[in-house]
């Protein structure tokens, strides 16, 4: 009989790390730049790399990397407002 891992997996940390990698890859940001993001870091309107075309690509990549489906009605003006709001959105979609 194998012992179960008694420590719960912190899915918030997983989503946070995956979102940082996703923003780095899709927007061409440096690792240092995404590492400096906190929950209050503004995104849309503050990052020149994140324009409306980049949002479309980012949504597609979020669907692919998190293996989720994002409906149009899932997205509102707050989704890309801050890094924290984007992580919270992905966290809610993956059900963690």
Protein Blocks (a to p, Z undefined) as FASTA:
>chain_A
ZZddfbdcdfklmmmmmmmmmmmmmnopafklmmmpcfklcfehpamklcfklmmmmmmm
mmmmnopaddfklpcfklmmpmmlmmmmmmmmnoZZ
